[in-house]
Amino acid sequence: MGNNMSINSPIFATVTPFNQDDNIDEMAFIDYLAFLEKVGVKSILVNGTTGEFPSLTFEERIETCEIAKKNFNGKVISDISSCCYREANELARLSVDADALLLLPPYYYDVKNEGGLVGFFKNALKGIRTPTYIYNFPFYTKVSLSKQDIVEIHKACANIVGLKDSGKDLGASKSFSENIDDFDVFVAGDMVALNVLEIGLKGSISGAGNPFPEFLVALSNEWRKGNYRFAVEIQNKFNVWNTFRRRLRGYEISIVKEVLSKRIDGFPTATRCPINRIDERDKQLIEENYSHIYALATQLYG
């Protein structure tokens, strides 16, 4: 299957807002999607790592995809990852309106040397025609996909069209795109977003960039227009945010939700157990630095 979809970078991996009863806050989600769309975001990923998918029920994962498709005027990718291939397949079937799917390798049993890896993808995607991206995230899965793994999965599954790589090795990311025609590689690595484009990959996918999406939207646009110097300037300003958040002690998802609450009135900062909200130290640091980073993001064009 050729990849003729118009899914372009940057892709933003959405958070999942929860209300006081620990249910999905639909209205907050709709407001958040409107915020992303207003600043020029064209592609999103729901139910990903940033969306706390391991803590969501099967029904909630379908719900978030449906809300996104109804309320976001752009491309929606749905993460269907599960160690149970039957569940992944059912999620895929019920995410029929999604523009694309995302699937992690099985991350509990070590099956790479027994042919189980390819078998898992074949079974999870059996009967599914929706274009699907492999999700490589060895930090969490403890499964490090090799170039050969990617080639074999791609050969076995006609609807595999690309890869989301969170492996933090640009050389490996580049190698994944070699020897496979029309294979898109998106990289999770905000500090190197410009480098990703420079080496010829499709672009960035970001969770931490959510509070200030203007950075990645502008960087990608200026790169496409050939304004390299301006793209470098934008990356440097974006890295002020990227460097700052590394000073914080909280979980990245909690940090993102906290800062989003400053950009979107009433946006809930609740996370779902086992992830906790940020502490008072982090809140104070955000309060002290937010205005400066906000100005950098919203005044890129003067």
Secondary structure, DSSP 8 states (H G I E B T S, - for coil): --------S-EEE----B-TTSSB-HHHHHHHHHHHHHTT--EEEESSTTTTGGGS-HHHHHHHHHHHHHH-SSEEEEE---SSHHHHHHHHHHTTT-SEEEE----SS--GGGTHHHHHHHHHTTT--S-EEEEE-HHHH-----HHHHHHHHHH-TTEEEEEE-SS-HHHHHHHTTTSTT-EEEE--GGGHHHHHHTT--EEEESTTTT-THHHHHHHHHHHTT-HHHHHHHHHHHHHHHHHHTT--S-HHHHHHHHHHHHSTT------TTS----HHHHHHHHHHHHHHHHHHHTTT-
